[in-house]
Amino acid sequence: MGHSHCWYLHECLCCCVSDAAQVVTDSAANCKAAGAIIEAKWPHIKWAPCAAHTCDLFLEDVFKMDPFKNIYEQTKLYITFTR
């Protein structure tokens, strides 16, 4: 599905990006591939991963490490309690 999804994203974006300067998506592989196709077709357009999505992925990895697991679990409990 990844390859066909990449082309689907490319087709969806093509209708609205020709005058754009940048395309921002999440950093999933199919989005990266669609961004690369758009950059090749329109050299003036640059693709960038969403900063929030990238930070989220980074923090997920950090909180899997032993020194931070406890902090993460306590934070989840606090957030659940305060909702």
C-alpha positions in Angstrom: 0.0 0.0 0.0 2.9 2.4 0.7 3.9 2.9 -2.9 0.3 3.4 -4.2 -0.5 5.6 -1.3 2.6 7.8 -2.1 1.3 8.3 -5.7 -2.2 9.1 -4.3 -0.8 11.7 -2.0 1.2 13.1 -4.9 -1.9 13.4 -7.1 -3.9 15.0 -4.3 -1.1 17.6 -3.7 -0.5 18.3 -7.4 -3.8 20.1 -7.8 -2.8 22.8 -5.2 0.9 23.1 -4.9 2.2 24.5 -8.1 2.3 28.0 -6.6 3.5 26.9 -3.2 6.9 27.3 -1.7 6.8 24.4 0.8 4.7 21.3 1.5 4.6 20.1 5.1 3.3 16.6 5.9 3.9 14.1 8.7 7.2 12.1 8.3 5.7 8.8 7.3 7.6 7.1 4.5 4.8 7.5 1.9 4.6 11.3 2.7 8.4 11.6 2.3 8.1 9.8 -1.1 5.3 12.1 -2.2 7.3 15.1 -1.2 10.3 13.9 -3.2 8.1 13.4 -6.3 6.7 17.0 -5.8 10.2 18.4 -5.3 11.3 16.7 -8.5 8.4 18.0 -10.5 8.6 21.5 -9.1 12.2 22.3 -8.0 11.1 25.5 -6.3 8.9 23.6 -3.8 10.6 22.0 -0.8 9.1 19.2 1.4 9.5 19.3 5.1 8.2 17.0 7.9 5.9 18.4 10.4 7.9 19.6 13.3 5.3 18.6 15.9 5.1 15.1 14.4 8.9 14.8 14.4 9.1 16.0 18.0 6.4 13.5 19.0 8.3 10.6 17.4 11.5 11.8 19.1 9.9 12.0 22.5 8.3 8.6 22.2 11.8 7.1 21.7 13.3 9.1 24.6 10.6 8.0 27.0 11.3 4.4 26.1 14.7 4.6 27.7 15.1 3.5 31.3 15.9 6.8 33.0 12.7 8.4 31.6 10.1 5.6 31.6 9.0 6.4 35.2 8.6 10.1 34.4 6.5 9.2 31.3 4.2 6.9 33.2 3.7 9.4 36.0 2.9 12.1 33.5 0.3 9.9 31.8 -1.4 9.2 35.1 -1.4 12.9 36.0 -2.9 13.9 32.6 -5.5 11.2 32.9 -6.4 12.3 36.4 -6.7 16.0 35.5 -9.0 15.4 32.5 
